[in-house]
Amino acid sequence: YAVVRLNGRDFILGVYGSPESQQKYEKLVGEWLSNGRQIPASFDLADSQPISQQSTECVSVTEVCIDYVRHSQANLHSASDVDNIKRVLRELRLTVSDLPAEEFTDKELIAFRKRLLRHGITPKNPKAKAKTLSRYVVNKYCGHIVRMFRHAAKETNKVPVANYQAIAAVSPLSKRDLLGRETHPIRPVEESVIEATCRHLAPMFADMVRLQLLTGMRPGEVCSMKYADIRRSGSTWLFMPTNHKTAHLGEDRLIYVGKEAQAILIKYDYRPPEDFCFSPADRLRQGGREPVIGGREVGDRYHTRTYRQAIWRACDKAGIDRWAPNRIRKTNANNVRRVGGLEAAQVVLGHKSRTTTEKFYADIDTSKAIEVMEKIG
């Protein structure tokens, strides 16, 4: 359903995307604006519900989904996380849109999980073919649904707590279940491959790749980098992004910028501190073009999808296998661990747990074991 919130009341407009809901939206908002942003007496309040008085008796799964998307947009700093939440909740709404939220229990979650495994996510384009999902992705999507019901039960009181407890008790799929395809571990990318790719990248994209390799930052962090977030006192600069993966948990992120990385950033020091260091408009100007594509001005920053696609195009030109920018972080982790050990890699990557660094990022250096075995035969 399409919903508009005015003065603390949610007005249900009808089926999302329908001409009727659009007309009702324009009529309601027009009258509301004309009345000084107050609800006119002519409004039919039977079609609305105060947020503070919403009961669990008539709340549908669709309403819970809409509320959680709003919550995610306001509290999550990762655009990719919000996109994933929207994607799986859209599929959930297509499946059980009119089901009362209090009737969605562990059985419904398991049935929805089976649907994801069999059919994947329904494409927005009717002509497109749905892609199969891995076990890891299905577990991740179901985790979003569990957190949505936790929010609805404990924060907004829109569903009984028992519903959340039943859903949360569903165990994630394991390898032993033999359901869903398995994904291969993300491996570091060889530095020779990185350099071969950079030779076919635009200069700005090549600088972003090399900066990632030197600092170990995530793709989203290099795309959102601003000079205003960099402390340039001392021989090593500190980049403290305001938006990062764990910002919503109240954690700080420190990225250490050494001499070589500083030399890359200095090239973009002419931009105002509050602007993004790497701008699509600047890249077009570097190539002697106006910052306009398709008759409209380009955005003020790159997003990870654009960054990844640029790397893939460069890989195709170089005649090498495509690789994604998140693998650069693993290459950096291995380099740091070889030079400074596991603890240094943990600090550079910003992990709270050393186990995370050891398990997922920094590979064990086997050279010492090989050297010993060659000596003892």
Beta strands, then each sheet from edge to edge (+ up, - down):
strand 1: 2-6
strand 2: 9-14
strand 3: 48-50
strand 4: 230-231
strand 5: 237-239
strand 6: 255-257
strand 7: 292-293
strand 8: 296-297
sheet 1: 1+ 2- 3+
sheet 2: 4+ 5- 6+
sheet 3: 7+ 8-
end
